[in-house]
């Protein structure tokens, strides 16, 4: 597994070792020991999530404030524009975002530590996203940052208006959002 640091401290891009031949491919999508050794982290993932979304669906930008979740995100079908926003007030990159196209074809994974809002826009006809979370979903603790806040300035690659849930339509502006210490 290759691990690449990003411009935002703690946010990592992972590329598994893929073994391909005429029959297809094989790779370990997750191996706790290799993850820990490669990243220098020691995290536990008590919950796995799987979502399917059609083209133009934008999910996010979600986070849990008092029970924060680190997430290991990958795409098993289709392609998404994946985004993480640093909400750690003590971070030198507070309010900055990182984006990457994750797809079934490139097999890349994004490690998003606690303290970030996360979301994605589906670029293909449909996409299945899997992510491991470091804590359980706590709906009473979930917060939502508005996807198009000019203070963050995410350059979403959209061709038309995104399809949003009611919750995502009512996300807060960065200036009004509760953030991490």
VENGI-V173171 format. One record per backbone hydrogen bond with DSSP energy under -1.0 kcal/mol. NH is the residue of the N-H (numbers start at 1). CO is the residue of the C=O. E is the energy in kcal/mol with one decimal. If there is no record, write none. Layout:
BEGIN
nh co e
NH CO E
NH CO E
END
This chain:
BEGIN
nh co e
2 15 -2.9
4 13 -2.9
6 11 -1.3
11 8 -1.8
12 111 -1.7
13 4 -2.8
14 109 -3.1
15 2 -2.8
19 26 -3.0
21 24 -2.5
24 21 -1.3
26 19 -1.6
35 31 -2.9
36 32 -2.8
37 33 -2.9
38 34 -2.7
39 35 -2.3
40 36 -2.2
47 133 -1.4
49 131 -2.8
51 129 -2.7
53 127 -2.1
55 125 -2.0
56 122 -1.9
57 54 -2.0
58 163 -2.5
59 120 -2.7
62 118 -2.8
63 143 -1.8
65 141 -1.8
71 112 -3.1
72 132 -2.0
73 110 -2.7
74 130 -2.6
76 128 -2.3
77 128 -1.1
80 102 -2.8
81 121 -2.8
82 100 -2.8
83 119 -3.0
84 98 -2.3
85 117 -2.6
86 96 -2.7
87 115 -2.5
89 180 -2.4
91 88 -2.5
94 91 -1.5
95 86 -3.2
96 93 -2.4
98 84 -2.3
100 82 -2.0
102 80 -2.1
104 78 -2.3
107 103 -1.7
109 14 -2.7
110 73 -2.2
111 12 -2.9
112 71 -3.5
117 85 -2.2
118 62 -2.4
119 83 -2.1
120 59 -2.3
121 81 -1.8
122 57 -2.4
123 79 -2.5
124 79 -1.3
127 53 -2.4
128 77 -2.3
129 51 -2.4
130 74 -2.9
131 49 -2.4
132 72 -2.0
133 47 -3.2
134 70 -2.0
141 138 -2.2
143 63 -3.5
145 61 -2.9
146 172 -3.4
149 146 -1.0
152 149 -1.3
153 149 -2.4
156 154 -1.4
158 156 -1.8
163 56 -3.0
169 165 -2.0
170 166 -1.2
171 168 -1.1
172 144 -2.8
176 173 -1.5
177 173 -1.2
180 87 -2.5
END
